[in-house]
């Protein structure tokens, strides 16, 4: 539909970027010669796609819509619609690729919407003497998006998709009480202290690292924070953070939706690239204003944490999710086993807690589930000690544990060494 002539780098910048290839159709509607047609465009971040298409849909209600269509190789074809989320639990059919011919106050405007490369785009063609109708249309779209931003205060991923909100509490994760309290204060209570930061002329931002081997509760804690947070919650998984441009995108998104809790989950591959690490550390405490954002970086490999990130002001706290000790293993087993019918439950769980040194909470859960399934396969409602013994052997075999245990990674020592370098 459009031939690209020049495009500026800023996602939000006004760009005279596209000139209609099928200018004859547009020129006929505008009653103008092709060389007297002006084109103006604007790109919006991809996560706002549903909001953008909804905004355009609402704004055009104030215009006389003469035609809606798309063009393919110079031929008029049907426009494309999608059924998009316009709020939690709300969907609407919206035009996502197509041209609208609009009339208002005897002025004509051709408005084209389409997805771009990581963006959603609006391009308008109009008579050179009627530039005000184009600017007015764009301003109305921007105002609608600002006044009706249904992402703000929500729980979403980096693509703007609404996340299911779990019903979880801090009691649902078995970690030391002082660690849970420190996370709660740092990641949730932080948002209630804006006045304290401003009064003392301090940047209102926070950076944290959750570090520990898989299965120690990092993701569970992130889900609890999602459940409890009153701020916008943005969850970016490893496949969403690969390049330095992704860092800019995420923090721009978090800033617009702030106050926001930004979770970067399992970004170990991300931490191995100097350019992306540089982008992250300079964003956390550089010239860009990231006030109102609490950033939590989750990693399975504490030895891969780049030293520059550990500086206060970038990362203020590092939380180590250690392999549970015996008393904590017993609490984890007891919590998971609450609805289960286990013969001599308390004594069996205490014995299991002794035998499972080096296992993560996720492994303990798998142990009990497998024991439950062994009993069900034998047509029993009660789980016997022999079921759990077999289940423990299976879990240990699956993990390829030498001498029936795994050795705990000394993450604290690793962090101390990193800070020394």
N, C-alpha and C positions, 0 to 999 in steps of 0.2 A: 504493500500500500504506500509505503514511504521510502524515499531514498535518503540515506543518512549523508549529511553534508559536513557537520561539525558537531561534536558533543563535548560539553564541558565535564570536568571530573566530578564536581559536587553533585551529590544525589538530589539536593533540594534546590539547586540553582535553576533559574529560568534559562532556557536554552532555545535558540532559534536553530533547531537541529534537523528538522525533517521538512522536506518539500514534497508535496504530493506528486507521485509519478502519474497518476490518473487525473491530472489537473483539469482535463476537459469536463469531467463529471462535477468536480468541485466548482470550477469556473462557471458552469451553467447554472448551478444553484446560487452562487454568489452574484450572478449577473455581472461578471467581471472578466477581464482578460487575465490569463495565467500570470503574466509578469506583474500584475497589480495586486496579486494575492500575497498576503503575509501569513507566515506560519509561526506559531509560538508553542513551546512545549515545556513540560515539567515532569521530572521523575520523582517517585516516592519510594521509600524502602519497601522491600518485598513483604515484610511481616505485616504491613498495613494494607495489604491488597484488598481484603474484604471491606475494611473501613473506607478505602478509596472508592471502590466500585459502588458501595452503598451511598457515599457522599455525592458522586456524580449522578446517581439515580435520583436522589432527592432534589438536587439543584435543578435538573432539567424539568422538574415539574412546574417551574416558573416560566417555562418557554413553550412555544408552540412547536411540537416535534413534527416535522414534515416527513421524515424518513429515517429508518434504522436499517443498516445493511453493512456488509463487509465487501471487500474487493479481493479477488484472486486472479492474478494475471490479466488485470483490466476488466474482468467480468464481475458483475454484481452477484454476490452469493449471500447465503444466510449468515447473520451474525452469530457469535458464540455466547452462550449463557452458561453459568455455573450456579450450583446451589451452595451458597457460602454461609459460614457462621458469622452472624452479625451481633454476637453476644453469646454468653453461655446459655446453651440450650435453645438458641434462636437461629433460624436459617431463612434465607431469602434467595430467590432466583434473581441473579443480577447479570447484566451485560458485561462480559469480560474482554471481548474482542469485537469491535465494530464502530461504525461511524453513525453519528446522529446529525441530521440537518435540522438546525434550530433557528427560529425567528422570534425576535423580541423587539418591540418599539420600532418596527420596520427595518431592523438590522438583522443580517444573516450571519450565522456562525456554524462552521462544520467542526464538530468535536469528535475526536477519535480516541478510544481507550484500548489498551492492550497490555499484556504482561511483557516485561523487558528481561534483561539479564540480571536477575536479582532485584529487579525493581518492578513497579507498575507505572505506566506512562500515560500522560494526557497530552495530546497534540491538537492544536486548533488552527483552522484556516479561516481568514476573514479578509474583507476588503481593507485596503491600506488606510482608508479614511475612517474605519470603524474599529480601531484598535481597542477602544475603551470597552467594547462588548466582550472581547477576549480576556482582558485583565479582570473585569468584573466577574466573569464566569470562574476564573481561577481563584479569585479571592473568596468567592462563595464556597467553592469546594474546600479550600483551606480552612475557612471558618467553621464549616460543618464538621470537618474532621477534628478540629481543636475542641469544639463544644460537645462532641458526641464520641469521644475516644473510648470505646468500650473495652480496650485492652488495659487501661489504667486501673490499677488496684486488683487486677486479675492474676490468675496463675496460668502462665503460658510458656510455650517453648520458644526457641529462637526464631521459628518460622511463623509465630503468631497463632499457633494452634492451642486451643484451650486444653489444659491438662485436667484429668480427673482429680478431685481433691480428696485425699484419704482422710479418714477419721482416726487420727493418731494423736497420742500424747507422749510426753517425755518418758512416761513409765513403760512405753512399748519398746524402748531400746534399753538393753542392759549394758550400761556403762557406769563408771564411777560417778557418784552423785556430784562431786565437785566439778568434774568435766562437763556434765550436762548443764549445770548451773552456769558455768563460764560461757558455754556456747549460747545458752539462752540470753545472757546479758549482752554478749558481743553481737549476736545476729538479730535479736528481736528488740531488746530494750534500747539498743543504740538509736533506733528511730524515734524514740521519745525524748532524745537529748539534744535536739537541734538547737534550742535556745542556749544551752550550756556551751556548745561549740562556737556559736556565733558571738556570744557575749565575750568569750575569751579569744576571739579572732583565730579560731582553729578550723582547718578544713573538715567539713562534716562528711567524712567518708571512713570506710573500714575495710580492711583486707584480712582474710583468714586462709589457712591451709588445713584441710582435713587429710591426714596421711595415715596409711596403714595397709596391710595386705588385704586382698579381696575377702569379703565376708565378715569384716569386723564391725560393720554398722554405719559406714559413711553414707551410703545411699539411704538407709533407714532414717538417719538423722536429718538428711536433706528433705525427705518426705515429711518428717515431723515439723520442720521449719516451714514447709509449704502449708501444712495444715494450720499452723499457729500464726503465720505472718498476716498482718493487716495491711502490708504494703504490696506493691506489685511484685510478683515472684516470676523470675525468668530462669528457665532450666535449659542450659546448653550442653548437649552431649558431645562426645569426642568427635563424631563425624561433622559436627557443626563448627568446629574450631580448628582450622587447618592452616590458615594464612593470616598475615598481619592485618589484612583488610577485614577479616572476620572479627578481630578484636575491636577495630574501629566501629564496625556495624553493631556489635553487641553493646558497647558502651554508649553509643549514640541512642540506641533503643532504650537502654536502662535509664539514661539521663532524661529522655523525653517522658518516660513513664515513672520517673522518680516521685517519691521515695521508692527504691527498688532493691530487692535482694536478688543478686545475680549469682547463680550456681554454675560453675564450669566443672562438669563431671568427667572424671577419668581422662584428663587431658595429657597423659604421659607422652604421647607422640608429639603433641603440641609443644611440650617443654623441651623437646630435643632440637627444635629449630631456633637458631639465634634470632632470626628476624621477628618471629612471633613473640618470643620472650622479650625482646627489646620493645616491641609494640605494647606488650602488656605492662612492663615496668614503667615505661614513660607515660602510659595512659593513667596508671594508678596514682602517680604523683607528679605528672608533668604540667604543661601549660593548660591542658584542657580541664575544664571544670567538671569534676565527677562527684560533686556534693550530692548527698542523699542516696548514695549507692554503697551497699555492703556487698563485697565480692568474696565468694568462697571458692577456692580452687581445690578440687579433690584429686588425689593421686594415689596409686597403688605402690609406687616406688619412691620412697623417701630419698634414696641415693641420687635420684634424677632431678631433685629440686634445685634449680639454678640459684647460686648464692645471691645474685643481685635482687632476687625477689624477697629474700629474707630480711631486708632492711626495713625497720619501722617506718611507717608512712606508706609503704607499699603493702607489706604483709605485717600486720600488727600482732597476730597470734598464730601459733602452729599447734594444732591439736593432734596428738598421736592416738590413733585407734589401735590399741594393743590387743594381742591375743588374750582372751580372758583367763584370769587365774581361777583356781578351783572353786572358790566361793561364788565367783561371778558365773562360772559354768553351771553351777547348781541352780542359781537364780534363772539363768536362761532356759535350762532344761525344764524347770518347774513352771515357768511362764508358758512355754510351748505346750507342755503336757497337761495343762489345766483341764481341757475337755476330754482327755484320753483316759481310758480305763486300763490302768497298769497294775498288775499284781504286785503287792507290797511296794507301792509307788515310791514313797519317800526314801526308803532304804535303797531301792534300785537306782533312783536318780542320784543319790549321794555317791553310790559306788561308781556310776557312770561318770560323775564329775571328777572323780579321782583318776579314772582310766583315760580320760580324753585330753590330757595335757597337750597343748599345741594346736587344738582344733579351734576353728572360728565359730562364731555364732551360727553362721550359715550351715556349717558342717553338723553342728549339734541338731539343728532343725531337720536336716536330711536324715540323720540317724533315727530320730523319733518317727519320722514319716515312713521310713523303710520298715521299721519295726511294726508300725500300724498295718502296713500292707501285707507283711508276712502273716500277721494274725488273721487278717481278712481272707487271705488265700487259704488258710486252714479252717475257714468258717467259724472263727472265734471272735467274740466281742471284746475279750480281754487280751491284753498284750502281756506275754510271759517274758521272764528274764532271758530265756533262750532266744526269743525273737530279737531282743535288743543286743544280745551278744553277736548274733549273726549280722545284724545291721551295722554294729560297730566294725566288725571285720570287713564288711563290704565298703564302708566309708574309708577305712584306712587303706584298703587295697586300691580304691579309686584314686586316692591321693598319692599312692606310691610312697607311703611313709616307711622309712627305715626305722627298725626297732619300735614299731607301733606308735610313733609320734613324729610330729614335725618340729623342727627347731625354730623358735621365735626369732624373727628379724629384730635386731637391736636398733630400732629406729631412732631412739634418743641419741645413741652414740653416733649414728650416721649424721644427724643434724648438728651435733656438736662439732664433728669433724668438718662438715661443710662450712660452718661459721668461722672455723680456724683458718681455712684456705684463703 
